């Protein structure tokens, strides 16, 4: 709330029930607003940011009312919502039923380009706006990383990805699919009439007073457009090495590496394994006024104060390699390259490290020794790799056992043998799993943590790389020097009761 606007004290004024009845509970909660009274033909609504014109327009769309905004404190608004609306709120099913009865539908067989005006009209249809708001509200509350809108021949599915696993959220009727996709496109400033080509967009919005960044991707399919929204809830992001499940030994080594004046620090793993979050956590540790830090990413995931961030745009040939060349002219101390995808980017990253810069980047390989051989495969000379790469961190994300329904259990012999634990050793161990409860959607898991494998490039590793030795030779040497593998790190977290054997096996299957 701007400092120059006086706020109403909602606890000291008389809130009219007639005004409360004009705005649904789901709308009040989604936008974090509180209707206060009816004044002539308008509803007076309290908001943390009454000058937000987009919020006013959205409220008018959803409610069909004339709105006048006044200021109030965020905590007061939340307390008033709980007091006047109670704990109960409209379900997704009820919102779908309301949208079914409306005129917000258009046959999915119609050509979008010939219905552009109609699509824009239904995108602003109150029941559709309300339905999508409820879908997003639930996604944020349940900490979903992605929301999937999937058209099929006889069905339309909405699914949430929570802790890396997809769950069904709702099944609206097929004839609402164009209305929902059109609403998403309008919010993301995409071409509503274009349904033959993929499109990418972004939505910045507040949900229950939280700043949420939504990355939108559309893809034409056989039965309509598949849309995925990546949810970046900035209020739950923990950009700290202390909060991503890293062992003290690994943390201390990484902190030592990132304080060096030059060199390359790589993270590696599959898509969605938390590589970028780890690099951001490293940057957060060294983000001081003394250093100029520039990142180049595709896309920029988190906006960090004090760091210059550049978004890649391949449509205008703004590639990692091209951006990196120009970044070097900006007098940086520290550079983060979102991903090393080709030989050109690898060569420039190496040259940047050689000329006195500290470089952070990611690679797609199964383990940390594989990153070194991947650079060789890309055409980077071994002597350049050994001169610049300081360390490689491989990682995976595994689900944590729900603390509310965590119980001790005895794993099967197959699980134990696959994990490589002897029967003798097993006698002294305790194993846990979640039995499922309302807190974890009956999954037995709540939240995620990381598995880590840190390869320090020491003299022994350098010698093997220079001689172009095999991946297995490098891995054996690293393990001999004390490197704990992903699976070993996973076993430690199983013994500590943080995750399960099943989860570690799932994420380290290829790592045997």
Backbone torsions as a table, in degrees:
resi	resn	phi	psi	omega
1	UNK	NA	129.8	179.1
2	UNK	-56.9	143.8	-175.5
3	UNK	-65.9	-26.4	-173.5
4	UNK	-88.1	6.3	-179.4
5	UNK	-109.0	125.1	178.3
6	UNK	-73.9	138.7	-177.4
7	UNK	-101.6	141.2	172.9
8	UNK	-71.3	144.7	171.8
9	UNK	-95.5	101.1	-174.0
10	UNK	-64.9	-21.2	-179.7
11	UNK	-76.8	-14.6	-175.8
12	UNK	-110.4	1.8	179.4
13	UNK	-113.7	160.3	179.8
14	UNK	-88.6	109.2	179.1
15	UNK	-87.1	124.1	-175.3
16	UNK	-78.2	129.8	178.4
17	UNK	-62.4	-32.3	179.0
18	UNK	-62.5	-36.0	178.2
19	UNK	-70.9	-40.7	178.5
20	UNK	-60.3	-39.6	-178.6
21	UNK	-68.7	-17.8	-179.1
22	UNK	-78.5	-22.9	-177.0
23	UNK	-119.4	127.1	-176.9
24	UNK	-69.0	157.1	180.0
25	UNK	-60.7	-41.7	-178.1
26	UNK	-64.8	-37.5	178.6
27	UNK	-67.8	-44.3	179.4
28	UNK	-61.1	-42.6	-179.1
29	UNK	-70.2	-43.0	-177.2
30	UNK	-60.7	-48.4	-176.5
31	UNK	-89.9	-4.4	-178.1
32	UNK	54.5	55.4	178.8
33	UNK	-127.7	159.8	-179.7
34	UNK	-134.4	115.0	175.3
35	UNK	-65.8	135.9	-172.9
36	UNK	-109.4	-48.9	-178.9
37	UNK	-160.6	167.6	175.2
38	UNK	-103.2	128.6	-175.4
39	UNK	-127.8	106.1	-173.0
40	UNK	57.1	-116.1	-178.6
41	UNK	-100.7	7.8	-175.0
42	UNK	-114.4	155.2	171.2
43	UNK	-102.6	125.2	177.4
44	UNK	-84.5	124.0	-174.1
45	UNK	-123.5	130.8	178.5
46	UNK	-89.1	134.6	-179.7
47	UNK	-142.1	154.9	174.7
48	UNK	-64.7	-32.0	-177.5
49	UNK	-130.8	81.1	-176.2
50	UNK	-67.2	-13.7	180.0
51	UNK	-87.3	0.9	-179.0
52	UNK	-76.0	98.9	-175.9
53	UNK	-67.1	-32.1	178.6
54	UNK	-64.9	-39.6	178.1
55	UNK	-62.2	-43.0	179.0
56	UNK	-61.4	-45.0	179.6
57	UNK	-61.9	-43.3	179.5
58	UNK	-62.7	-42.2	179.7
59	UNK	-64.2	-38.1	177.4
60	UNK	-64.1	-42.2	178.9
61	UNK	-60.3	-50.5	-173.0
62	UNK	-69.2	-42.9	-174.6
63	UNK	-91.1	-23.6	-175.7
64	UNK	71.8	20.6	-176.2
65	UNK	-114.1	161.8	170.2
66	UNK	-83.0	131.1	-172.2
67	UNK	-118.0	134.9	169.0
68	UNK	-121.3	125.4	-174.7
69	UNK	-93.5	142.8	171.3
70	UNK	-131.9	162.4	-176.0
71	UNK	-92.9	144.8	173.4
72	UNK	-154.0	159.0	179.5
73	UNK	-72.9	145.1	-176.2
74	UNK	-58.8	-44.1	-179.3
75	UNK	-64.4	-38.4	178.5
76	UNK	-63.7	-38.9	179.1
77	UNK	-63.5	-45.8	-179.7
78	UNK	-61.6	-40.8	179.0
79	UNK	-65.6	-39.4	180.0
80	UNK	-67.3	-38.7	178.6
81	UNK	-61.7	-44.8	179.4
82	UNK	-64.4	-38.1	-176.9
83	UNK	-70.0	-45.2	-171.9
84	UNK	-93.3	-24.7	179.1
85	UNK	-103.9	-18.7	-179.1
86	UNK	74.3	-171.6	-177.8
87	UNK	-79.9	-29.3	-175.7
88	UNK	-73.7	146.2	174.2
89	UNK	-148.2	166.3	-177.7
90	UNK	-61.5	140.7	179.2
91	UNK	-87.2	164.6	176.2
92	UNK	-60.6	-38.1	-179.6
93	UNK	-60.6	-41.1	178.9
94	UNK	-66.5	-38.5	178.3
95	UNK	-66.5	-36.8	177.1
96	UNK	-65.9	-42.0	179.1
97	UNK	-61.9	-40.1	179.0
98	UNK	-64.6	-41.0	179.0
99	UNK	-66.9	-34.2	178.2
100	UNK	-60.1	-41.6	-175.9
101	UNK	-77.5	-12.8	-175.8
102	UNK	-83.0	179.6	177.7
103	UNK	-98.8	26.3	-175.0
104	UNK	-89.5	15.3	-174.2
105	UNK	-104.1	151.0	176.1
106	UNK	-143.6	136.9	-177.9
107	UNK	-57.3	135.2	-178.2
108	UNK	-69.7	-13.9	179.3
109	UNK	-80.4	-15.2	-178.7
110	UNK	-69.2	148.9	178.4
111	UNK	-80.4	124.5	-175.0
112	UNK	-60.0	-39.5	-176.0
113	UNK	-64.7	-26.3	179.4
114	UNK	-89.0	-6.9	-179.3
115	UNK	-117.7	27.6	-173.6
116	UNK	-55.7	-46.3	-179.0
117	UNK	-65.2	-40.4	179.4
118	UNK	-65.5	-39.8	179.9
119	UNK	-64.0	-41.5	178.3
120	UNK	-65.5	-33.8	179.3
121	UNK	-67.5	-47.8	-178.0
122	UNK	-73.4	-21.4	176.8
123	UNK	-65.3	-24.4	178.8
124	UNK	-101.8	8.7	179.9
125	UNK	-69.3	125.5	-171.8
126	UNK	-53.3	-46.6	-179.5
127	UNK	-62.3	-33.7	178.4
128	UNK	-71.1	-43.5	177.4
129	UNK	-59.0	-44.8	-179.1
130	UNK	-63.9	-42.9	179.7
131	UNK	-62.0	-47.3	-179.6
132	UNK	-65.0	-38.8	177.2
133	UNK	-59.9	-41.1	179.5
134	UNK	-67.0	-37.8	177.5
135	UNK	-61.1	-44.8	-179.2
136	UNK	-70.8	-37.1	178.3
137	UNK	-60.7	-45.8	177.9
138	UNK	-64.4	-38.9	179.9
139	UNK	-60.5	-43.8	-179.2
140	UNK	-68.8	-42.7	-179.3
141	UNK	-63.7	-38.2	-177.5
142	UNK	-90.0	7.1	176.9
143	UNK	57.9	42.9	176.0
144	UNK	-72.1	140.8	177.3
145	UNK	-88.0	-24.5	-179.0
146	UNK	-146.5	149.7	171.6
147	UNK	-120.1	125.7	-177.3
148	UNK	-107.8	128.7	174.1
149	UNK	-113.2	110.3	-166.7
150	UNK	-123.5	115.0	177.6
151	UNK	-88.4	135.4	174.6
152	UNK	-127.9	177.0	-174.7
153	UNK	-58.4	-44.4	-176.0
154	UNK	-121.8	13.0	-172.5
155	UNK	-151.0	159.4	173.7
156	UNK	-136.0	116.7	-173.6
157	UNK	-110.5	143.0	170.6
158	UNK	-120.3	123.9	-177.3
159	UNK	-128.4	148.9	174.2
160	UNK	-107.0	140.6	168.5
161	UNK	-99.7	114.4	-178.7
162	UNK	-122.5	123.6	-177.9
163	UNK	54.5	36.9	174.4
164	UNK	86.7	-4.5	-177.5
165	UNK	-118.1	138.8	-179.9
166	UNK	-84.8	138.1	177.2
167	UNK	-129.9	143.3	175.0
168	UNK	-65.5	136.0	177.6
169	UNK	-113.3	-45.3	-177.3
170	UNK	-162.5	160.3	176.7
171	UNK	-131.0	76.9	177.9
172	UNK	-65.2	159.1	177.1
173	UNK	-63.3	151.8	-177.1
174	UNK	-57.4	-34.3	-175.2
175	UNK	-76.9	2.5	171.5
176	UNK	-96.5	-6.1	-173.4
177	UNK	-61.7	-42.4	179.7
178	UNK	-68.3	-35.6	178.4
179	UNK	-64.8	-43.5	-179.6
180	UNK	-67.0	-46.6	-179.7
181	UNK	-64.6	-35.9	178.8
182	UNK	-66.2	-40.0	178.1
183	UNK	-62.8	-42.8	178.6
184	UNK	-62.3	-42.9	-179.3
185	UNK	-63.7	-41.1	178.2
186	UNK	-61.8	-45.0	-179.7
187	UNK	-63.6	-33.7	-176.8
188	UNK	-94.3	8.0	-179.4
189	UNK	57.0	42.0	177.2
190	UNK	-100.6	168.6	178.9
191	UNK	-75.9	109.3	-176.8
192	UNK	-63.5	-33.7	-175.1
193	UNK	-80.9	-13.1	-176.1
194	UNK	-93.1	111.4	177.1
195	UNK	-125.5	14.5	-179.3
196	UNK	-103.3	-16.9	-177.9
197	UNK	-123.3	149.1	175.6
198	UNK	-65.7	148.6	176.5
199	UNK	-136.3	151.9	177.0
200	UNK	-127.0	138.9	179.8
201	UNK	-151.7	-175.5	-175.4
202	UNK	-145.9	140.4	177.3
203	UNK	-125.6	124.4	174.2
204	UNK	-107.3	123.6	-178.5
205	UNK	-153.2	164.2	173.9
206	UNK	-102.1	129.8	176.0
207	UNK	-123.5	116.8	-176.0
208	UNK	53.7	37.3	178.6
209	UNK	81.2	2.1	178.9
210	UNK	-100.5	139.2	175.8
211	UNK	-77.1	117.6	-178.1
212	UNK	-121.7	133.2	179.0
213	UNK	-109.6	120.1	-178.8
214	UNK	-111.3	123.9	175.8
215	UNK	-99.4	122.4	-172.3
216	UNK	-107.9	132.0	175.6
217	UNK	-129.7	126.0	176.7
218	UNK	-110.6	146.4	-178.8
219	UNK	-142.6	119.4	178.7
220	UNK	-68.3	130.5	179.5
221	UNK	-125.1	-178.1	-177.2
222	UNK	-61.3	-32.0	-174.6
223	UNK	-118.9	24.2	179.6
224	UNK	129.3	-170.1	-176.9
225	UNK	-92.5	126.0	171.7
226	UNK	-86.3	129.8	-179.3
227	UNK	-124.4	133.6	174.8
228	UNK	-122.9	130.1	176.8
229	UNK	-112.1	116.3	174.3
230	UNK	-81.8	124.7	-175.6
231	UNK	-98.9	117.4	176.0
232	UNK	-114.0	95.6	-179.8
233	UNK	-89.1	105.2	-173.1
234	UNK	-67.7	-17.8	-178.5
235	UNK	-76.2	-18.6	-177.8
236	UNK	-111.4	3.8	-179.5
237	UNK	-77.4	128.3	179.4
238	UNK	-112.0	94.6	-179.8
239	UNK	-92.5	71.7	-179.7
240	UNK	-149.1	135.6	178.0
241	UNK	-63.0	-21.3	-179.0
242	UNK	-79.2	-10.6	-171.9
243	UNK	-121.1	17.6	-178.5
244	UNK	-118.0	18.1	173.2
245	UNK	80.1	26.5	-177.1
246	UNK	-92.3	137.3	178.1
247	UNK	-64.7	151.7	-178.4
248	UNK	-59.3	-39.9	-178.9
249	UNK	-62.4	-45.4	179.6
250	UNK	-66.8	-42.1	-180.0
251	UNK	-58.3	-45.8	-177.3
252	UNK	-64.7	-38.1	178.4
253	UNK	-67.3	-41.3	179.5
254	UNK	-65.6	-41.9	179.4
255	UNK	-61.4	-34.9	177.1
256	UNK	-67.7	-41.2	-177.5
257	UNK	-67.3	-44.1	-174.5
258	UNK	-75.9	-6.1	176.0
259	UNK	-93.3	-2.4	177.0
260	UNK	-73.8	153.5	-175.7
261	UNK	-74.8	-21.0	-178.4
262	UNK	-152.3	175.0	-179.4
263	UNK	116.0	177.5	-179.5
264	UNK	-120.1	132.5	173.2
265	UNK	-118.0	121.0	-176.3
266	UNK	-111.1	143.0	167.1
267	UNK	-115.0	146.3	-176.4
268	UNK	-141.2	154.1	-177.9
269	UNK	152.5	171.9	-179.2
270	UNK	-71.1	170.0	176.3
271	UNK	-58.5	134.7	178.2
272	UNK	82.8	16.8	-179.5
273	UNK	-96.2	5.7	175.3
274	UNK	89.3	16.5	-177.0
275	UNK	-60.6	-48.0	-177.1
276	UNK	-65.0	-39.2	178.9
277	UNK	-61.7	-39.6	177.5
278	UNK	-62.8	-44.0	-180.0
279	UNK	-65.2	-40.4	176.4
280	UNK	-61.6	-38.3	179.0
281	UNK	-63.8	-38.4	176.0
282	UNK	-64.6	-44.5	-179.8
283	UNK	-63.9	-37.8	179.6
284	UNK	-61.3	-32.5	-179.7
285	UNK	-69.2	-33.6	-174.5
286	UNK	-110.8	11.3	-179.1
287	UNK	-78.5	88.3	-179.3
288	UNK	-126.0	164.3	-177.7
289	UNK	-61.9	-21.6	-177.9
290	UNK	-68.4	-25.6	-171.6
291	UNK	-115.6	145.8	170.8
292	UNK	-100.0	119.6	-177.6
293	UNK	-115.2	129.0	177.1
294	UNK	-127.7	134.8	176.8
295	UNK	-119.2	151.6	171.7
296	UNK	-129.4	120.8	-168.8
297	UNK	-137.1	160.8	179.1
298	UNK	-139.6	90.5	-5.6
299	UNK	-92.4	-179.6	173.3
300	UNK	-73.1	118.5	-173.6
301	UNK	-88.7	-43.0	-178.5
302	UNK	-130.2	134.4	179.2
303	UNK	-86.6	115.7	-176.8
304	UNK	-113.7	125.2	179.9
305	UNK	-60.4	131.6	176.4
306	UNK	91.2	-2.7	179.9
307	UNK	-117.7	132.0	177.9
308	UNK	-84.6	124.0	-174.7
309	UNK	-121.5	131.7	-178.1
310	UNK	-116.8	130.5	178.9
311	UNK	-93.6	131.2	176.9
312	UNK	-69.8	141.1	177.0
313	UNK	-139.7	94.2	-176.0
314	UNK	-68.0	-21.7	179.9
315	UNK	-62.6	-30.1	178.9
316	UNK	-112.2	22.3	177.2
317	UNK	63.2	29.4	174.5
318	UNK	-91.6	82.6	-175.7
319	UNK	-92.0	172.0	176.8
320	UNK	-58.5	-46.0	-177.3
321	UNK	-62.1	-47.1	-178.3
322	UNK	-64.8	-43.2	179.8
323	UNK	-63.8	-42.0	-177.5
324	UNK	-61.7	-39.2	177.2
325	UNK	-58.8	-43.8	-177.3
326	UNK	-76.1	-29.1	176.7
327	UNK	-60.7	-37.9	-178.6
328	UNK	-63.1	-20.8	177.4
329	UNK	-86.3	-3.2	-177.8
330	UNK	-96.1	12.4	177.5
331	UNK	56.3	52.7	178.8
332	UNK	-84.8	158.6	169.9
333	UNK	-99.0	-38.5	-175.9
334	UNK	-129.7	136.2	-178.2
335	UNK	-126.9	137.6	170.2
336	UNK	-118.9	123.6	176.3
337	UNK	-104.6	118.8	-175.0
338	UNK	-47.7	-42.7	-179.0
339	UNK	-160.9	138.2	172.7
340	UNK	-90.7	104.7	-174.1
341	UNK	-102.6	-21.5	-174.7
342	UNK	-145.7	172.4	-176.8
343	UNK	-63.0	-37.5	-177.8
344	UNK	-62.9	-46.9	179.0
345	UNK	-63.9	-40.5	178.9
346	UNK	-61.0	-44.9	-179.1
347	UNK	-62.7	-42.6	-178.7
348	UNK	-68.7	-37.8	177.5
349	UNK	-61.7	-43.1	178.7
350	UNK	-63.8	-45.0	179.5
351	UNK	-63.7	-35.9	178.4
352	UNK	-62.8	-42.2	178.8
353	UNK	-66.3	-38.0	179.9
354	UNK	-66.4	-28.3	-178.1
355	UNK	-94.4	19.6	170.1
356	UNK	98.2	17.2	179.0
357	UNK	-105.8	150.9	172.2
358	UNK	-95.1	122.5	-173.2
359	UNK	-117.3	131.1	173.6
360	UNK	-112.3	140.0	176.4
361	UNK	-161.3	175.6	178.6
362	UNK	-125.5	156.4	175.6
363	UNK	-137.3	157.0	175.4
364	UNK	-102.0	93.7	173.2
365	UNK	-139.2	164.4	-175.5
366	UNK	-74.2	-34.9	-178.2
367	UNK	-142.2	177.7	-175.9
368	UNK	-71.3	-41.3	176.4
369	UNK	-61.2	-30.6	-179.8
370	UNK	-63.3	-25.3	179.7
371	UNK	-66.3	-37.4	179.9
372	UNK	-66.0	-46.6	-179.6
373	UNK	-69.5	-28.5	177.2
374	UNK	-64.7	-41.0	178.1
375	UNK	-63.9	-38.8	176.8
376	UNK	-63.2	-43.9	178.0
377	UNK	-60.4	-31.6	179.6
378	UNK	-72.9	-14.1	178.7
379	UNK	106.6	6.4	177.5
380	UNK	-77.8	130.6	-178.3
381	UNK	-62.8	136.2	-179.1
382	UNK	-54.6	-37.9	-177.9
383	UNK	-67.8	-27.6	176.7
384	UNK	-74.1	-37.2	178.0
385	UNK	-63.0	-47.9	-177.1
386	UNK	-68.0	-23.9	-180.0
387	UNK	-81.5	-19.8	-171.5
388	UNK	-120.0	-41.1	-174.6
389	UNK	-73.9	118.9	-178.9
390	UNK	-90.4	-39.1	-177.5
391	UNK	-162.8	157.1	176.4
392	UNK	-130.8	129.5	179.2
393	UNK	-112.3	114.4	173.7
394	UNK	-92.0	145.1	-179.3
395	UNK	-151.2	159.1	174.4
396	UNK	-140.1	161.0	173.8
397	UNK	-112.0	131.5	176.2
398	UNK	-123.7	151.3	179.3
399	UNK	-75.5	143.3	177.9
400	UNK	-90.9	147.0	177.5
401	UNK	-65.8	134.7	177.2
402	UNK	-63.9	123.5	-176.2
403	UNK	-70.6	-21.3	-177.9
404	UNK	-74.9	-31.7	-176.9
405	UNK	-124.3	27.4	-179.2
406	UNK	-72.9	127.2	-179.7
407	UNK	-135.2	149.7	175.4
408	UNK	-76.8	143.2	178.8
409	UNK	-149.4	169.1	178.5
410	UNK	-107.7	117.1	-179.1
411	UNK	-70.1	158.9	179.5
412	UNK	-72.3	160.2	179.2
413	UNK	-62.9	-33.5	179.4
414	UNK	-64.2	-44.0	179.1
415	UNK	-60.8	-46.2	-176.7
416	UNK	-64.2	-45.1	-178.5
417	UNK	-67.8	-38.3	179.5
418	UNK	-65.4	-32.2	-179.6
419	UNK	-78.9	-18.6	178.1
420	UNK	87.5	25.4	178.5
421	UNK	-98.6	130.1	178.5
422	UNK	-74.7	155.4	179.8
423	UNK	-62.4	-36.0	-179.9
424	UNK	-64.1	-44.9	-178.4
425	UNK	-67.6	-33.0	-176.0
426	UNK	-65.6	-28.2	-178.1
427	UNK	-59.4	-30.0	-176.5
428	UNK	-95.3	4.4	-176.3
429	UNK	-107.2	152.7	172.3
430	UNK	-116.3	138.2	-179.7
431	UNK	-122.0	145.8	-176.7
432	UNK	-130.5	158.1	171.9
433	UNK	-154.7	162.0	177.1
434	UNK	-91.5	134.3	-178.4
435	UNK	-86.4	-12.1	179.0
436	UNK	102.1	130.8	178.9
437	UNK	-154.6	179.3	-178.9
438	UNK	-66.2	-27.3	-178.4
439	UNK	-66.7	-32.0	-175.0
440	UNK	-116.1	21.4	-178.4
441	UNK	55.8	33.9	178.4
442	UNK	62.7	19.9	-178.5
443	UNK	-90.5	-22.3	-175.8
444	UNK	85.4	-1.2	-178.9
445	UNK	-128.9	147.3	177.0
446	UNK	-149.1	113.3	-179.0
447	UNK	85.6	173.4	179.9
448	UNK	-136.9	158.7	176.1
449	UNK	-138.7	168.8	-175.6
450	UNK	-101.4	150.0	165.5
451	UNK	-107.1	135.8	-173.3
452	UNK	-131.8	148.4	178.2
453	UNK	-140.5	111.9	-174.7
454	UNK	-106.9	119.5	175.4
455	UNK	-100.8	115.3	174.4
456	UNK	-91.2	125.7	-179.2
457	UNK	-82.3	92.4	179.8
458	UNK	-98.3	-172.9	-176.5
459	UNK	-60.4	-38.8	-179.7
460	UNK	-63.9	-45.2	179.0
461	UNK	-65.0	-41.4	179.4
462	UNK	-59.1	-43.1	-179.3
463	UNK	-61.4	-42.2	-179.9
464	UNK	-67.0	-38.4	179.6
465	UNK	-67.9	-43.2	178.9
466	UNK	-58.8	-37.9	-179.0
467	UNK	-86.7	7.0	178.9
468	UNK	53.0	44.6	178.2
469	UNK	-70.5	165.6	-175.7
470	UNK	-70.9	164.0	178.1
471	UNK	-59.6	-41.4	-178.9
472	UNK	-64.7	-35.0	178.1
473	UNK	-65.2	-42.1	179.3
474	UNK	-65.9	-42.0	-180.0
475	UNK	-63.9	-44.3	-179.9
476	UNK	-62.3	-40.3	179.4
477	UNK	-66.0	-40.0	-179.7
478	UNK	-66.0	-42.5	178.5
479	UNK	-65.7	-36.3	177.5
480	UNK	-65.0	-27.5	-180.0
481	UNK	-88.1	1.6	175.5
482	UNK	111.2	4.5	179.5
483	UNK	-69.1	129.4	175.7
484	UNK	-92.8	127.0	-177.4
485	UNK	-73.7	168.3	177.7
486	UNK	-56.0	-43.5	-178.3
487	UNK	-68.2	-38.7	177.2
488	UNK	-63.7	-40.3	177.6
489	UNK	-65.7	-36.1	176.9
490	UNK	-64.8	-42.1	178.0
491	UNK	-59.6	-40.6	178.6
492	UNK	-59.5	-42.8	-179.7
493	UNK	-72.2	-28.3	174.9
494	UNK	-67.3	-46.3	-179.6
495	UNK	-63.1	-34.8	179.5
496	UNK	-77.2	-5.3	178.4
497	UNK	77.3	21.3	-178.9
498	UNK	-85.5	-40.9	-179.1
499	UNK	-138.1	-174.9	-175.9
500	UNK	-112.4	162.0	175.0
501	UNK	-57.9	-42.5	-178.4
502	UNK	-57.3	-43.6	-178.8
503	UNK	-65.9	-45.2	-178.5
504	UNK	-65.1	-41.5	177.7
505	UNK	-61.9	-40.1	-179.0
506	UNK	-62.4	-39.2	-175.5
507	UNK	-89.1	-11.2	-178.3
508	UNK	-125.3	27.7	-178.7
509	UNK	-55.2	-45.3	-175.7
510	UNK	-77.1	-4.5	-171.7
511	UNK	-104.4	68.8	-178.6
512	UNK	-122.1	NA	NA
